[in-house]
Every structure is written in structure tokens, then in C-alpha cells.
Amino acid sequence: MDIAQLSKQLQKAHVALLSNDETRFYASAIMIGKSEISGLIPTACTDGVNKYYGYDFCKKLSLEQLIGLVLHENLHCVLKHTMRFNEIYERDAQTIGAATDYVVNDIIHNVKGYGGWIQLPPGGLWDAKFHGWSVSEVYNFLKQGKRPDGEQEELERDIGNNPTEGDEGGAPNEGGAPNEGGAPKQSVTIGGRTYSIAEMDEHVIVDRTPEQQEKIEQELSEAVQQAVALAGVLGKDMPRAIIDAAKPSVDWKQELSQFFSEFVRGTEEYSWRRYDRRRMADDQLAPTRYDERIKELALCVDASGSMYGDLFNRACSAVVDAIEQVDPEVVRVLFWDTDICSDQEFRDNYAGVRAALKPRGGGGTRAACVVEHMQAKGYDPTCVVMITDGYLENDLTWETHIPTLWLVLENERFAPPRGRLVRVA
């Protein structure tokens, strides 16, 4: 079979997905980018938009397996995996690649008719345990033996060399940390059970300008929203991951700005230190009107064990963004897990505040410790911003009169007992 013939098989796979009621709602997403056979790709890969299929790998597949592979790559695009987890791919490509594969393949395994008209190629990472899990939950489990919401199993063996039985996989992406022998990680054993982290496909990170990235994300978001709408018309249930991806993104920085503005609105003052230039044009002298600064802002960062890597970096970036937006008289930054781990105060000059932060933590999670600490210290900030992944204690209470904004980075199911909620995409 030559590339031209295999390309026809690839076209048939696309037609099968676009004509079957179980997958046709993905049509608008599948049509984004290009799909082609390449002799340079070991298995298959996507850069988040375009899909490439390795000739040597695909020529061994049945049409049913090729259909599964095509849906696999397109679901990576639909869920924006290479874009959302860019930073983790750069330092831990193998484990995050496995986590995204487990999530995608769970969706495929639950397509009606799986095992018949649609199948996955041999070696696809799938485990019924991960049904309905998010990528972050699977990644955290593979790294630490627990989900961010608290489910935990004993991590009996760190990393082994042997893939699970039947997992042929493909050439692992560079970036996975080697074990003592220098070989790439292949599996992890948790609670006496071995989970493979060998990748079936490759995930390619492409440098794009912010404008290009924004355009692509917008196109994908619209395609996913269309998919969910069409699935509803067809009476089909959509996986949780797809529904989450279809939710319109919120400009959390704008929401943050609006939240802060509520605490200076109505506090306008007049100053004769500067004249109103607009009135000076009419030969009139009038004082400048200005809004008072927020007296004290408390930024409280979740530093528990589930706030690993990219999540924690995003949380610290949110701290800097908040300070730059409001320019308060005093900023108090609290890092917390089950208790307050670090308490820092900054005044007026906030240049270099990111480098000056002293994060501590890594333990469990108990957000209520923030209120307890502020009450014990006598702190009475104008407002509080809680920055967290949203995996908090089940019996969370928030007994304070202080207006609170919750910036939640992960858990779509989290609802605060009090205060305003903004999800950070």
C-alpha cells in the first residue's frame, strides 16, 4: 500500500466519523486544520490543529482502527490539550501525554458501537478507572497516586521500565524524565496496579503568536459548541470533558477588574493638587476628580499538594495581575494548605513582587484556615481573592463579612459557600 492508497483509507475514516450518528456532531471540529499521511511520523501526532499519521504505523491498521485513531487525534484538538498543557508538555511530556490519552480513549471506548465499526489501535492507553476523570485528575494520579479531590492510593513503586501487557505504544516523546537506568518511563504502579505512561501518539508543541493562538482557540471553541448543540438535537449524551470544553471562556481579568471597581465606586474625592485639564480649556480652574485606592487587598494562594507545576505558576501570575490592576495601598499575600504557610505584606512599590514571593506549602487542603488566620491576626482587608484549583475540603465554611472573589483554576464542580466565583480558563 502506497501513501496515495493509505490517504484514501484516511479519507474513508473521516467519512465514517462524519456519517455516523454517534460521532457526526464532531464534523465542524474535524474539518479544522489538515490531515495527512507522513513517512516521517512514527505513530500519529497533532499540533493542536493539524493531524499527521505515520505511514508505517497506519498501514498495519484495519479501517476500524484507523477510524479510532482519527477520532483520537481530533479529540486532542477539540479539548485543546497541547494548548492548555503547553508548559507541562515541555517538562513532563510523557506523563501529561499519557493523561490526555487516557481521557481521550475513555471517550472513544464509550462511543456506541465501540469494538465494531470503531476501535483503537493496539497499545492505546485506556483504563476503566479513569472514566469521567479530567486530564489534571489523571495526571495528578499518575504522578502522586491520588486525585486532587482526595482519593489516594499507595504509590508502591515509583517508575518501572516495562509497559503493561499488550501496550506496544510508540516511540516516547522526549522530555519524560528517565529512571536510574536512563530509559524513558513506561509505567507506574499504584496500589498494586500498573498503569502505562508509554505514549501511543506524539504531541507537538508549535510556537504561535498570541494573535494566531487566539484565532485557533476561538475556532475550536466555536466548533465544540456546535458539536454539543448538534449532539443535543440528535439526543446524544456528551462526555463531561467535551461539555467543559464547550463552555464559553470568561475574561477573568475583566471580572477581577469589575470586582475591584465595586470597592472604589462611590468613594470619589476631589484634589486641588491637579487641575482638571478639560475645564482649563474653558479658562476654568476645577479640582481633579479621582477614585480612592483600595486600602488593603488580601491575595490568598492555594499551596496544597494538588497545586503542582503549571497550576501554581498560574496562581502566582494571578497574584501579580491582581496587584497591577488595583494598585492597593497594602497587599497581603497568604500561601496556605491546611494552615497558613507564608504571610507577606507589600506596600506601595510592587515592582518585582513576583520574585519576592515566598511560597510555602505542599500538604493537604483546608481553605477555612485563611479566615481563621485573618481573624486571629486582626486583619480586615477591603476584599479577599482566593486563588485555588477548587479541590477543597468537603465541609468548607467561609464565615467572614469580607467580600471574597474565588478564582478557580480547575475544578468545574466547585461552588463556594459565600462570595463570587470566576473560573480561570
C-alpha positions in Angstrom: 0.0 0.0 0.0 1.5 3.4 -1.0 0.8 6.8 0.5 -1.9 7.5 -2.0 -3.8 4.4 -1.2 -3.4 5.0 2.5 -4.6 8.5 2.1 -7.8 7.1 0.6 -8.2 4.9 3.7 -7.7 8.0 5.8 -10.5 9.7 3.8 -12.8 6.7 4.4 -12.1 7.0 8.1 -13.2 10.7 8.1 -16.3 9.9 6.1 -17.2 7.1 8.6 -16.9 9.6 11.5 -18.9 12.3 9.7 -21.7 10.0 8.7 -22.3 8.1 11.9 -24.8 9.5 14.3 -22.5 8.7 17.2 -19.7 11.0 16.0 -21.1 13.2 13.2 -21.5 16.1 15.6 -17.7 16.4 15.7 -17.8 17.4 12.0 -17.0 21.1 12.4 -14.0 20.3 14.7 -12.7 17.5 12.4 -12.7 19.9 9.4 -10.4 22.4 11.1 -6.7 22.0 10.1 -5.3 19.4 7.7 -5.0 15.7 8.0 -2.3 13.8 6.0 -0.2 10.7 5.8 3.6 11.2 6.5 6.5 8.9 6.2 8.3 10.9 9.0 5.9 10.3 11.8 6.4 7.1 14.0 2.7 6.8 15.0 0.4 9.8 14.8 0.6 13.3 16.1 -1.2 16.7 16.3 0.0 20.2 16.9 -3.5 21.1 18.2 -4.9 21.9 14.8 -3.3 19.7 12.1 -3.2 16.0 12.3 -0.4 13.8 10.9 -0.5 10.0 10.6 2.6 7.8 10.2 2.6 5.6 7.1 4.4 2.6 8.7 2.1 2.7 11.7 -1.2 3.2 9.9 -0.6 0.7 7.1 -0.9 -2.1 9.7 -4.3 -0.9 10.9 -7.7 -2.0 9.9 -10.2 0.6 8.8 -11.9 0.4 12.1 -8.7 1.0 14.0 -7.9 3.9 11.7 -11.3 5.4 12.4 -10.5 5.2 16.1 -7.1 6.8 15.6 -8.5 9.7 13.6 -11.1 10.4 16.3 -8.3 10.1 18.9 -6.2 12.8 17.3 -9.2 15.1 16.7 -10.3 14.8 20.3 -6.9 16.1 21.4 -7.7 19.1 19.2 -11.3 19.5 20.4 -10.1 19.5 24.0 -7.1 21.8 23.2 -4.7 19.6 25.0 -1.4 20.9 23.5 -2.5 24.5 24.1 -3.9 24.0 27.7 -1.0 21.9 28.9 1.8 23.5 26.9 4.1 24.2 29.9 3.7 20.6 31.3 4.5 19.1 27.9 7.7 21.0 27.9 9.0 19.4 31.1 7.0 16.2 31.5 5.7 15.3 28.1 5.4 11.6 28.8 3.2 11.7 31.8 0.9 14.5 30.6 0.7 12.8 27.2 -0.4 9.6 28.9 -3.0 11.6 31.0 -4.5 13.2 27.9 -4.6 9.8 26.1 -6.4 8.1 29.0 -9.1 10.8 28.9 -9.5 10.8 25.1 -9.5 7.0 24.8 -12.1 6.8 27.6 -14.4 8.9 25.4 -13.8 6.6 22.4 -14.4 3.5 24.4 -17.8 4.9 25.3 -18.9 5.6 21.7 -21.8 3.4 20.9 -20.6 0.5 18.7 -17.0 0.6 20.0 -15.3 -2.7 19.2 -17.2 -2.9 15.9 -17.1 0.0 13.5 -14.7 1.9 15.6 -11.7 0.6 17.5 -8.4 1.8 18.9 -5.1 0.6 17.6 -3.2 -1.9 19.8 -1.4 -0.1 22.6 -3.9 2.6 23.2 -3.9 3.8 26.8 -7.2 3.1 28.4 -8.4 2.1 31.9 -12.0 2.0 33.1 -10.8 3.5 36.4 -10.3 6.9 34.7 -13.9 7.1 33.3 -15.1 10.7 33.6 -11.8 12.0 35.1 -10.2 15.2 33.9 -6.7 15.4 32.5 -5.5 17.1 35.7 -7.0 14.4 37.8 -5.4 11.6 35.8 -2.0 13.5 35.7 -2.0 14.0 39.4 -2.9 10.3 40.0 0.0 9.1 37.8 2.4 11.5 39.5 1.3 11.2 43.1 -1.0 8.3 43.4 -4.0 10.5 44.2 -6.7 12.6 42.7 -6.8 16.3 43.6 -10.1 15.7 45.3 -8.5 13.5 47.9 -8.8 9.9 46.6 -5.4 8.3 47.3 -3.7 5.0 46.8 -0.3 3.9 48.0 2.4 4.6 45.5 4.2 1.3 45.8 6.8 1.7 43.1 7.9 4.9 41.5 8.7 4.1 37.9 9.4 0.8 36.1 10.8 0.0 32.7 8.2 -2.4 31.4 5.0 -1.3 29.8 1.8 -3.0 30.8 1.0 -6.2 28.9 -0.3 -5.6 25.4 0.9 -2.0 25.4 3.1 -1.7 22.4 2.9 2.0 22.2 5.1 4.2 20.1 8.4 5.9 20.5 8.0 8.0 23.6 8.3 11.8 23.3 11.5 13.3 24.6 11.0 15.1 27.8 9.9 12.3 30.1 12.3 12.1 33.0 14.5 8.9 32.9 14.8 6.5 35.7 18.0 5.4 37.2 19.0 3.4 34.1 18.4 6.3 31.8 15.5 4.7 30.0 12.2 6.6 29.5 9.4 6.0 32.0 7.0 3.3 30.8 4.7 2.6 33.7 3.8 3.4 37.3 2.4 1.0 39.9 -0.1 2.4 42.3 -2.0 0.3 44.9 -0.6 -2.9 43.4 -1.8 -2.0 39.9 0.4 -0.9 37.0 -0.6 2.0 34.7 1.2 2.6 31.5 2.6 6.0 30.6 4.0 4.9 27.3 2.6 7.2 24.6 0.7 5.8 21.6 1.0 9.1 19.7 3.1 12.2 19.7 2.1 15.7 20.9 3.7 18.5 19.0 4.1 21.9 20.6 4.2 24.8 18.0 5.2 28.3 18.7 2.4 30.7 17.6 1.9 34.4 18.0 -0.8 35.4 20.6 -3.0 36.5 17.7 -2.7 33.1 15.9 -3.3 31.3 19.2 -6.4 33.4 19.9 -7.8 32.8 16.5 -7.3 29.0 16.7 -8.8 28.7 20.1 -11.8 30.7 19.0 -12.3 28.4 16.0 -12.0 25.3 18.2 -14.3 26.7 20.8 -17.0 27.5 18.2 -16.6 24.0 16.7 -17.0 22.4 20.1 -20.1 24.5 20.9 -21.6 23.4 17.6 -20.8 19.8 18.4 -22.6 20.0 21.8 -25.6 21.8 20.2 -25.9 19.1 17.4 -25.5 16.3 19.9 -28.4 17.7 21.8 -30.6 17.8 18.7 -29.6 14.1 18.0 -30.4 13.2 21.6 -26.8 12.1 22.3 -25.1 12.5 25.7 -21.8 14.3 25.5 -18.8 13.4 27.7 -18.0 15.7 30.6 -14.7 16.7 29.0 -16.5 17.9 25.8 -19.1 19.8 27.7 -16.5 21.6 29.8 -14.6 22.5 26.6 -17.8 23.9 25.1 -18.3 26.4 27.9 -17.5 29.9 26.8 -14.3 31.2 28.2 -14.6 34.1 30.7 -12.2 37.0 30.6 -11.3 36.5 34.3 -9.1 39.6 34.3 -12.1 41.7 33.3 -14.1 40.0 36.0 -11.3 40.7 38.5 -11.3 44.4 37.5 -15.0 44.7 37.9 -14.9 43.1 41.3 -12.3 45.6 42.5 -14.1 48.6 41.0 -17.1 47.9 43.3 -14.9 48.8 46.3 -13.9 52.2 45.0 -17.2 53.2 43.3 -18.9 55.9 45.2 -15.7 56.9 47.0 -14.8 59.7 44.6 -12.8 62.6 46.0 -11.6 65.9 44.6 -8.0 67.1 44.7 -6.6 70.6 44.0 -3.1 69.2 43.6 -4.0 68.9 39.9 -6.4 71.0 37.9 -9.0 69.4 35.6 -7.4 69.9 32.1 -10.8 69.6 30.4 -12.1 72.6 32.3 -8.8 74.6 31.8 -9.6 74.7 28.1 -12.6 76.8 29.0 -10.5 79.1 31.2 -11.9 77.5 34.4 -9.9 76.1 37.3 -11.5 73.0 38.9 -10.1 70.2 41.0 -9.4 66.8 39.5 -11.8 64.0 40.5 -10.2 60.7 41.4 -11.1 57.3 43.0 -9.6 56.2 46.2 -7.3 53.2 46.2 -8.3 50.0 47.9 -6.8 50.2 51.4 -5.8 46.6 51.7 -6.1 43.6 49.4 -5.6 40.0 50.6 -4.5 37.6 47.9 -4.7 34.0 49.3 -3.0 31.3 47.2 -3.7 27.6 47.5 -0.3 25.9 48.0 -1.6 22.4 48.7 -0.2 19.3 47.0 -2.7 19.4 44.2 -1.4 22.8 43.1 1.5 21.4 41.2 3.7 22.9 38.4 1.7 24.9 35.9 -1.2 25.4 38.2 0.9 27.0 40.9 2.7 29.2 38.3 -0.7 30.4 37.0 -1.8 31.2 40.6 1.3 33.3 41.2 0.8 35.1 37.9 -2.8 35.9 39.0 -1.4 37.5 42.1 0.8 39.8 40.0 -2.1 40.6 37.7 -4.4 41.5 40.6 -1.8 43.9 42.1 -1.2 45.6 38.8 -4.9 46.1 38.2 -5.8 47.6 41.5 -2.6 49.1 42.9 -3.8 49.0 46.5 -2.2 50.8 49.4 -1.3 47.4 51.1 -1.2 43.9 49.7 -1.1 40.8 51.9 -0.2 37.6 50.2 -1.0 34.4 52.1 0.0 30.9 50.9 -2.0 28.1 52.6 -2.6 24.4 52.6 -4.2 23.1 55.8 -2.8 26.2 57.6 -1.1 29.4 56.7 2.3 28.6 55.4 3.5 32.1 54.4 2.3 35.6 55.3 3.8 38.5 53.4 3.0 42.2 53.3 3.8 44.6 50.5 3.3 48.4 50.4 3.2 50.9 47.5 6.1 49.8 45.4 5.2 46.5 43.8 7.9 46.2 41.2 9.5 42.8 41.4 6.8 41.4 43.7 6.7 38.1 41.7 10.3 37.4 42.6 9.8 38.5 46.2 7.0 35.9 46.8 7.9 33.2 49.3 5.6 30.3 48.7 5.3 27.5 51.2 3.0 24.5 51.3 2.6 21.2 49.6 0.3 19.5 52.2 -3.4 18.9 52.4 -6.2 21.4 51.8 -8.3 23.5 54.2 -9.3 26.9 52.9 -11.1 27.8 56.1 -7.7 28.3 57.7 -7.5 31.7 55.8 -10.4 33.2 57.7 -9.1 31.8 61.0 -5.7 33.3 60.4 -7.1 36.8 59.4 -9.3 36.8 62.5 -6.5 35.7 64.8 -4.2 38.4 63.4 -6.9 41.1 63.3 -6.6 41.6 59.6 -9.5 43.4 58.0 -8.8 43.8 54.3 -11.1 45.6 51.9 -11.6 42.4 49.9 -10.1 38.9 49.6 -9.2 37.0 46.5 -8.9 33.2 46.9 -6.8 31.6 44.2 -7.2 27.8 44.1 -7.7 24.7 41.9 -11.1 24.2 43.6 -10.3 20.9 45.2 -11.1 21.9 48.8 -12.5 20.3 51.9 -16.0 18.9 51.6 -17.3 20.8 54.6 -15.9 24.1 53.6 -17.2 27.1 55.6 -16.4 30.8 54.9 -17.5 32.8 57.9 -16.4 36.3 57.2 -18.0 39.6 56.3 -15.2 40.5 53.9 -16.2 40.4 50.2 -14.5 37.4 48.6 -13.7 36.5 45.0 -12.8 32.9 44.2 -10.5 32.4 41.2 -10.8 28.7 40.4 -8.2 27.2 38.1 -9.5 23.6 37.7 -12.5 22.0 39.5 -15.6 22.7 37.4 -17.8 21.3 40.2 -16.6 23.7 42.9 -19.1 26.1 44.3 -18.1 28.4 47.1 -20.3 28.7 50.2 -20.1 32.5 50.0 -18.5 35.1 47.6 -18.2 35.4 43.9 -16.9 32.7 41.6 -14.8 33.2 38.5 -13.3 30.2 36.6 -9.9 30.9 35.1 -9.5 29.2 31.7 
